[in-house]
Amino acid sequence: MSTAEKLSNHAESPLRETTSDEQTITNRGPFERAKESSSTQPAREIKPLSWFAIIFSLLSALFLFALDNTIVADVQAEIISTLEGIDRLPWISVAFALGAVSTNLVWGQLYCLLENKILFITSVILFEVGSAVCGAAPTLNALIVGRALCGIGGMGIYLGTMNMVSALTNQIERPVYLGFVGLTWGIGTILGPIIGGAFADSSATWRWAFYINLCIGALAAPVFIFLLPTTMPAGCGDQSLSSRVKRLDTAGALLSAGAIVTLVMAVSFGGGTYAWNSGQTIALFIVTGVLWICFALQQNFYVLTTRENRLFPTTLLKSWEMDILFAQMASAQVVVTVPIYFIPLYFQFAKGKSAFSSGVQLLPFVLLLVFAVMLNGAMMPKVGYYMPWYSVGSALALIGSALLYTVDLDTNQANIYGCSVLTAFGVGLFSQAGFPVAQVKSPHLQQAVSFIGFGQVGGITLALMISNSIFMNQATNRIADILDNTSKATIQEAILGFGNAFFHSLTPTQRRQVLEAIIESISDAFITVISASALSLVLSAFMKREKLFVKPMQ
């Protein structure tokens, strides 16, 4: 039997309801299922060098998606100066988020129905096409379209990497490899502002922030084509392509995409582009509410689909353990993402650092986050228990984020580094733990990946939307109170990095007052980190004190 056939036979069907016999197996507990899986998993028939090339290439593709998630933070000023259209500036970030989050569930179901290798290569092509469009964009509208394509393709890369790694490893070694996935995601996300700042301050221009994806993608392409194994979801190998495509929940996909798009737009534009009480913002919230209700009803009553083929893994919602893991994953991403954006911003305003130099100030955060993620990936399978990682990690993150909230214009750099590394180390202890835990606790591996992945990407998106909204609204209102005769549009342009002349026109006293208002607003953004850390700590008290992953005695 070939490797591909073994992998296909081993893959767990995510779209079947559990039978009574299967439920008996499930009720034996996750530890027993882990032992059974580890003893029956077929040996990997991939040579070590090929295995290294496969894992390295998968992680490289994931790194590019993570990098694109944050790289525009420090190049958007240069983009606007080249392409103009400051009124559409929010769309540079929003388009990427919309493309990713709105297609998360669709990609998840596609990976449960179609050949994973073909899907993964398709997602890479989409991402690279989007990168090329962004790099060569003659107008801001073209760049926005490219960003949306990058988000769509990147989400396929993300879920594909998770599914490939999960299919090619057993439950004993899986946490280690998923730790590498989490590590890569964290490094890419954090290095985004640093690399973006380097391009912003160099003669290479901002376009190479996107062209770099084409260079790395070209190097990994031969591995994806010639070495990446073919994996087919269980129960699909004997079905025709047309019959598998018909199982796709098209109605659910359209409703969920519409609900997510309108929600992200409402949170992104509310209070900034449009006032919270404006007709546009209210209409967006009403539409998103209606669409979410329709989606819930459609999934609950199987409208235009079947119980087995529903888009959202509703069976996982019935498990309070999976619900907690979902919430923990979303909360962890808030704790990771908000400091990545606002620590460099603090250094730009409070310390006068350049875009690149302010990004470099994230290195202490990066190093401790990377170390903690690696520690969790290596030690959790050996320790077995997962609940303490959440308890200790969220407590440390709560302390660190509370200290970050206290920073002001005169706080020295050493104190900021100390607060940031405490936050990073804490959240790193549990930020990626949800994937291996969920895959042991759920009998449906691919559904578990999609479910927890939705929590991760959704957490990142909401973290950026809410924290940016808090920061922009608070900073704009505070500065408007200081400078009575200055329009809010002028103030917002200055906050976004287009206001050198604005700051130079202020008196020293006014300049300090304005900077204090901005730093105070950055502190307000850290309230989201405090809230997420506190939620994780509370939720950890409800997690089971049980052992998973531990290799059974021979």
C-alpha positions in Angstrom: 0.0 0.0 0.0 1.3 3.5 -0.9 2.0 6.3 1.5 -0.9 8.3 0.0 -3.3 5.3 0.5 -2.2 4.8 4.1 -2.7 8.5 4.8 -6.0 8.5 3.1 -7.2 5.5 5.1 -5.9 7.0 8.3 -7.6 10.4 7.9 -10.6 10.7 10.1 -13.9 11.7 8.5 -14.9 15.1 9.7 -18.3 15.2 8.1 -19.9 12.0 9.5 -22.0 12.0 12.7 -20.7 9.6 15.3 -22.5 6.2 15.4 -23.3 4.5 18.7 -20.3 2.3 18.4 -18.1 5.2 17.7 -19.6 7.1 20.6 -18.6 4.2 22.9 -15.0 4.6 21.6 -15.2 8.3 22.1 -16.5 7.9 25.7 -13.3 5.9 26.6 -11.7 9.3 26.9 -9.0 11.2 25.0 -6.1 9.3 26.7 -7.4 6.0 25.6 -8.0 7.3 22.1 -4.5 8.7 22.0 -3.0 5.4 22.9 -5.1 3.6 20.3 -4.2 6.1 17.6 -0.5 6.0 18.3 -0.4 2.3 18.2 -2.3 1.9 14.9 -0.9 4.9 13.0 1.0 3.6 10.0 4.7 4.4 9.8 5.7 7.4 7.7 7.2 6.2 4.4 9.0 9.5 3.7 12.8 9.7 3.6 14.3 12.0 6.3 15.6 14.6 3.8 12.3 14.7 1.9 10.4 15.0 5.2 12.6 18.0 6.2 12.0 19.6 2.8 8.2 19.1 3.1 8.0 20.5 6.6 10.3 23.4 5.9 8.4 24.3 2.7 5.0 24.1 4.5 6.3 26.4 7.2 7.8 28.8 4.7 4.4 29.2 3.0 2.7 29.7 6.4 5.4 32.3 7.3 4.5 34.4 4.3 0.8 34.4 5.2 1.7 35.4 8.8 4.1 38.1 7.5 1.5 39.6 5.2 -0.9 39.8 8.2 1.2 42.6 9.7 3.7 43.8 7.2 1.5 46.7 6.0 1.6 48.3 9.4 4.8 50.2 8.6 4.5 50.6 4.8 0.9 52.0 4.5 2.2 55.6 4.6 4.5 55.0 1.7 1.7 53.2 -0.2 -0.6 56.2 0.2 2.1 58.6 -0.8 2.5 56.6 -4.0 -1.0 55.6 -4.9 -3.0 58.3 -3.0 -6.5 57.7 -1.6 -6.1 58.2 2.1 -9.9 57.9 2.5 -9.5 54.2 1.5 -6.5 53.5 3.8 -8.4 51.2 6.2 -9.2 48.8 3.3 -5.5 47.9 3.0 -5.8 45.9 6.2 -9.5 45.2 6.1 -9.5 43.6 2.7 -6.8 41.1 3.8 -8.8 40.3 7.0 -12.1 39.9 5.1 -10.5 37.5 2.6 -9.1 35.3 5.3 -11.8 35.2 7.9 -14.8 35.0 5.5 -13.3 31.9 3.7 -12.1 30.1 6.8 -15.1 27.8 7.1 -15.2 27.2 3.3 -11.6 26.2 3.2 -12.2 23.9 6.2 -15.0 22.1 4.5 -13.0 21.9 1.2 -10.1 20.2 3.0 -12.7 17.6 4.3 -14.0 16.9 0.8 -11.1 17.2 -1.8 -7.6 16.1 -2.3 -5.5 18.2 0.2 -2.4 18.5 -2.0 -4.3 20.1 -4.9 -6.2 22.4 -2.6 -2.9 23.5 -0.9 -1.2 24.2 -4.2 -4.3 26.2 -5.3 -4.2 28.3 -2.2 -0.5 29.0 -2.7 -1.2 30.1 -6.3 -4.0 32.4 -5.1 -1.7 33.9 -2.5 1.1 34.5 -5.0 -1.2 36.0 -7.6 -2.5 38.4 -4.9 1.1 39.3 -3.9 2.0 40.0 -7.5 -1.1 42.3 -7.9 -0.2 44.2 -4.7 3.4 44.6 -5.8 2.6 45.9 -9.3 -0.6 47.8 -8.3 -1.0 51.0 -10.3 -3.9 52.2 -8.1 -5.0 51.7 -4.5 -8.1 49.8 -5.7 -5.9 47.3 -7.4 -3.8 46.8 -4.3 -7.0 46.3 -2.2 -8.1 43.5 -4.6 -4.6 42.0 -4.3 -4.8 42.1 -0.5 -8.2 40.3 -0.6 -6.7 37.6 -2.8 -3.7 37.2 -0.4 -6.2 36.8 2.5 -8.2 34.1 0.7 -5.1 32.2 -0.5 -3.4 32.6 2.9 -6.3 31.1 4.8 -6.1 28.1 2.5 -2.3 27.8 3.2 -2.9 28.1 6.9 -5.6 25.4 7.1 -3.7 23.3 4.6 -0.5 23.4 6.7 -2.5 22.4 9.8 -4.2 19.5 8.0 -1.0 18.3 6.3 1.0 18.3 9.5 -1.8 16.6 11.4 -2.2 13.9 8.7 1.5 13.2 8.5 2.1 12.8 12.2 0.7 10.8 15.1 -0.8 12.2 18.3 2.4 11.7 20.3 4.6 13.7 18.0 1.9 16.1 16.7 2.2 18.7 19.5 5.9 19.1 18.6 5.2 19.8 14.9 2.2 21.9 15.6 4.5 23.8 18.0 6.7 24.5 15.0 3.6 25.7 13.1 2.7 28.0 16.0 6.3 29.2 16.2 6.4 30.0 12.5 3.1 31.9 12.7 4.3 33.9 15.7 7.6 34.8 14.1 6.0 35.8 10.8 3.4 37.9 12.5 5.9 39.7 14.7 8.5 40.2 12.0 5.9 41.8 9.7 6.3 45.3 11.2 10.1 44.9 11.3 10.5 43.8 7.7 7.9 46.3 6.6 9.7 49.1 8.4 13.0 48.0 6.7 11.4 48.3 3.3 9.7 51.6 4.3 13.1 53.1 5.2 15.0 51.7 2.2 15.3 52.5 -1.5 13.7 49.1 -2.3 10.3 50.7 -1.9 7.2 49.2 -0.3 6.5 47.1 -3.4 9.1 44.6 -2.3 7.1 43.9 0.8 4.9 42.0 -1.5 7.4 40.8 -4.2 9.3 39.0 -1.5 6.4 36.5 -1.3 7.0 35.5 -5.0 10.7 34.8 -4.4 10.2 32.5 -1.4 7.1 30.9 -3.0 9.1 30.0 -6.2 11.7 28.2 -4.0 9.1 26.1 -2.2 7.0 25.3 -5.3 9.0 22.2 -6.5 8.6 20.6 -3.1 4.8 21.1 -3.1 4.6 19.6 -6.6 7.0 16.7 -6.4 7.4 15.7 -2.7 4.2 16.7 -0.9 2.2 13.5 -0.4 -1.4 13.2 -1.7 -4.0 12.9 1.1 -7.6 12.3 0.6 -10.2 12.7 3.4 -11.7 9.4 4.6 -14.9 8.4 2.9 -14.1 10.4 -0.2 -11.7 8.2 -2.1 -14.4 6.1 -3.8 -16.6 9.2 -4.7 -16.5 11.1 -7.9 -15.4 14.7 -7.8 -18.8 16.0 -8.8 -20.5 14.2 -5.9 -18.0 15.5 -3.4 -18.4 19.1 -4.7 -22.2 18.8 -4.4 -21.7 18.1 -0.6 -20.3 21.6 -0.2 -22.7 23.8 1.9 -23.0 26.6 -0.5 -25.8 28.4 1.3 -23.9 28.2 4.6 -20.8 29.5 2.9 -22.6 32.6 1.4 -24.4 33.4 4.7 -21.3 33.0 6.9 -19.2 35.1 4.5 -21.7 37.8 4.4 -22.1 37.9 8.2 -18.3 38.0 8.7 -17.8 40.7 6.0 -20.4 43.0 7.4 -19.3 42.5 11.0 -15.6 43.3 10.2 -16.7 46.3 8.2 -18.9 47.6 11.0 -16.2 47.3 13.6 -13.5 48.6 11.3 -15.3 51.7 10.1 -17.4 52.5 13.1 -16.1 55.6 15.0 -13.5 56.3 12.3 -14.7 56.5 8.7 -18.3 56.7 9.9 -19.6 57.8 13.3 -21.0 55.0 15.5 -24.5 56.5 15.3 -24.3 57.0 11.5 -26.8 55.3 9.2 -23.9 53.3 7.5 -22.6 51.9 10.8 -26.1 51.0 12.1 -27.1 49.4 8.8 -23.9 47.2 8.9 -24.6 46.0 12.4 -28.3 45.3 11.5 -27.3 43.4 8.4 -24.6 41.4 10.2 -27.1 40.5 13.0 -29.7 39.3 10.5 -27.1 37.3 8.5 -25.8 35.6 11.7 -29.3 34.6 12.7 -30.0 33.2 9.2 -26.8 31.3 9.3 -27.6 29.8 12.7 -31.0 28.7 11.5 -29.7 27.4 8.2 -27.1 25.3 10.1 -29.5 24.1 12.8 -32.3 23.0 10.4 -30.0 21.9 7.5 -31.6 24.3 5.0 -30.2 23.5 1.5 -27.7 21.1 3.0 -27.7 17.9 5.2 -26.8 17.2 8.8 -23.5 15.6 7.7 -22.5 18.4 5.3 -23.1 21.5 7.3 -20.4 24.1 7.0 -19.9 24.8 10.6 -18.8 22.0 12.9 -21.8 22.3 15.2 -21.2 18.9 16.8 -18.1 20.4 18.4 -20.2 23.2 19.9 -22.0 20.6 22.0 -18.7 19.9 23.9 -18.0 22.5 26.5 -14.3 21.5 26.4 -14.1 22.4 22.7 -15.9 25.6 23.4 -13.3 26.6 26.0 -10.5 25.7 23.7 -12.0 27.9 21.0 -12.4 30.8 23.4 -8.8 30.3 24.7 -7.4 30.3 21.2 -9.2 33.5 20.3 -8.2 35.2 23.6 -4.5 34.2 23.1 -4.4 35.8 19.7 -5.7 39.1 21.2 -2.8 39.0 23.7 -0.3 38.3 20.9 -1.6 40.6 18.2 -2.3 43.9 20.0 1.2 44.4 21.5 2.7 43.6 18.0 0.9 46.6 16.6 1.0 49.0 19.5 4.5 48.5 21.0 6.2 49.8 17.8 3.6 52.6 17.6 4.5 53.6 21.2 8.2 53.9 20.3 7.4 55.9 17.2 5.4 58.6 19.1 7.1 58.5 22.6 10.7 57.9 21.6 10.8 59.3 18.0 11.9 56.0 16.5 11.8 55.3 12.8 9.5 52.6 11.3 12.3 50.1 11.2 13.8 51.0 14.6 10.4 50.8 16.3 9.8 47.4 14.8 13.2 46.2 16.2 11.9 47.1 19.7 9.7 44.1 19.4 12.6 41.7 19.5 12.4 41.0 23.2 8.7 40.2 22.7 9.6 38.0 19.8 12.3 36.0 21.5 10.3 35.3 24.6 7.2 34.3 22.6 9.3 32.0 20.4 10.9 30.4 23.4 7.6 29.9 25.2 5.9 28.3 22.2 8.9 26.0 21.7 8.8 25.1 25.4 5.1 24.3 25.2 5.5 22.2 22.0 8.4 20.2 23.4 7.2 19.7 27.0 3.4 19.4 26.9 3.6 15.9 25.3 6.0 14.8 28.0 4.2 16.3 30.9 0.8 15.2 29.5 -1.3 17.8 31.4 -2.5 20.8 29.4 -4.5 22.8 31.9 -1.5 24.2 33.9 -0.1 25.8 30.7 -3.2 27.8 30.4 -3.4 28.8 34.0 0.2 29.8 34.5 0.5 31.4 31.0 -2.7 33.5 31.3 -1.7 34.7 34.8 1.7 35.9 33.6 0.1 37.5 30.5 -2.4 39.3 32.7 0.3 40.7 34.9 2.4 41.8 31.9 -0.5 43.4 30.1 -1.6 45.2 33.2 1.9 46.7 33.4 1.8 47.7 29.8 -1.4 49.6 30.5 0.6 51.8 32.9 3.2 53.1 30.4 3.3 56.8 29.8 5.3 59.2 27.7 8.3 59.1 30.1 8.5 55.3 30.8 12.0 54.1 30.2 12.7 51.4 27.6 13.8 48.8 30.1 10.4 48.8 31.8 8.6 48.4 28.5 10.8 45.5 27.6 10.1 43.9 31.0 6.4 44.2 30.6 6.4 43.0 27.0 8.6 39.9 27.7 6.4 38.9 30.6 3.3 39.2 28.4 5.0 37.3 25.5 6.3 34.5 27.7 2.9 34.0 29.4 0.8 33.9 26.2 3.4 31.7 24.4 2.9 29.0 27.0 -0.6 28.4 25.7 -1.1 30.3 22.4 -0.7 27.2 20.2 -1.8 24.5 22.7 -5.4 24.4 21.5 -4.6 22.6 18.2 -3.0 19.4 19.6 -5.4 19.2 22.6 -8.5 19.6 20.3 -7.3 16.9 17.9 -6.9 14.4 20.8 -10.3 15.3 22.4 -12.3 15.3 19.1 -12.7 12.2 17.0 -12.9 14.4 13.9 -9.4 15.7 13.2 -10.0 18.0 10.3 -13.1 19.5 11.9 -11.1 20.2 15.0 -8.4 22.0 13.0 -11.0 24.1 11.2 -12.9 24.9 14.4 -9.9 26.0 16.4 -8.4 27.7 13.4 -11.5 29.8 13.1 -11.1 30.9 16.7 -7.5 31.8 16.0 -8.0 33.9 12.9 -11.2 35.4 14.2 -9.4 36.4 17.4 -6.6 38.1 15.4 -9.1 40.0 13.2 -11.3 41.2 16.1 -8.2 42.1 18.1 -7.0 44.4 15.3 -10.4 45.9 14.6 -11.4 46.6 18.2 -8.1 47.8 19.4 -7.5 50.1 16.4 -11.1 51.5 16.8 -10.4 52.2 20.5 -7.1 53.8 19.8 -8.2 56.0 16.9 -11.5 57.2 18.6 -9.8 57.9 21.9 -6.8 59.7 20.4 -8.9 61.7 18.0 -11.3 62.9 20.7 -8.5 63.7 23.1 -6.5 65.7 20.6 -9.6 67.5 19.4 -10.2 68.7 23.0 -6.6 70.0 23.1 -6.7 71.6 19.6 -10.2 73.1 19.3 -9.7 74.5 15.8 -8.3 71.4 14.2 -10.5 69.1 12.1 -10.8 65.4 13.1 -9.7 64.4 9.6 -6.4 66.3 10.0 -5.9 64.7 13.4 -6.5 61.2 12.1 -4.1 61.8 9.2 -1.4 62.8 11.7 -2.0 59.8 13.9 -1.8 57.5 10.8 1.7 58.9 10.0 0.9 61.6 7.5 1.4 64.5 9.9 5.0 65.6 10.1 4.0 69.2 9.2 1.1 69.0 11.7 3.4 68.1 14.6 6.0 70.7 13.6 3.3 73.4 13.6 2.5 72.8 17.3 4.1 74.7 20.2 6.3 72.5 22.5 3.5 72.5 25.1 0.9 71.5 22.6 3.2 68.8 21.1 3.7 67.2 24.5 -0.1 67.3 25.3 -0.8 65.7 22.0 1.8 63.0 22.5 0.5 62.3 26.0 -3.0 62.0 24.5 -1.8 59.5 21.9 0.2 57.4 24.5 -2.8 57.4 26.8 -4.9 56.1 23.9 -2.3 53.3 23.2 -2.7 52.3 26.9 -6.5 52.1 26.3 -5.9 49.7 23.5 -4.1 47.4 26.0 -7.4 47.0 27.9 -8.3 44.4 25.2 -5.1 42.4 26.2 -6.0 42.7 29.9 -9.5 41.5 29.2 -8.4 38.6 27.0 -5.8 37.5 29.6 -8.3 37.6 32.4 -10.8 35.6 30.3 -8.2 32.9 29.7 -7.3 32.7 33.3 -11.0 32.3 34.3 -11.6 29.7 31.6 -8.5 27.7 32.6 -10.2 27.0 36.0 -12.9 25.1 34.1 -10.5 22.9 32.1 -10.1 19.3 33.0 -7.0 18.1 35.0 -6.3 15.2 32.7 -3.3 13.8 30.9 -3.1 13.7 27.1 -0.4 12.8 24.6 1.7 10.6 27.0 3.1 7.6 25.2 1.7 4.4 26.5 3.9 1.8 28.3 5.1 -0.9 26.0 
